[in-house]
Amino acid sequence: MRLTGDIIRLVRSNLKMPQKDFAQKLNISQPYLCRIEYGSRVITPKVEAKIRREFAVDDLIISALTVAAHVIKEGGKAKNDLQAH
């Protein structure tokens, strides 16, 4: 699975790290990280590998955060939620 800007932002947020500190750990600039998180820059394989290694992000974590990102975008409610009868 590939990392997305939304997932990277969730990883960083869960670690309670400001963009500046997260970017510094990856040896990238804060503006570049911001562009990645908001989708105006594509994450390079090199940066993705650094995130996976530095923050122990594996495919299982990416899967869980993908679901979380989807729920957040849907306003806290998954599209396919069944309503209680």
Secondary structure, 3 states (H helix, E strand, C coil): CCCCHHHHHHHHHHCCCCHHHHHHHHCCCHHHHHHHHCCCCCCCHHHHHHHHHHCCCCHHHHHHHHHHHHHHHCCCCCCCCCCCC
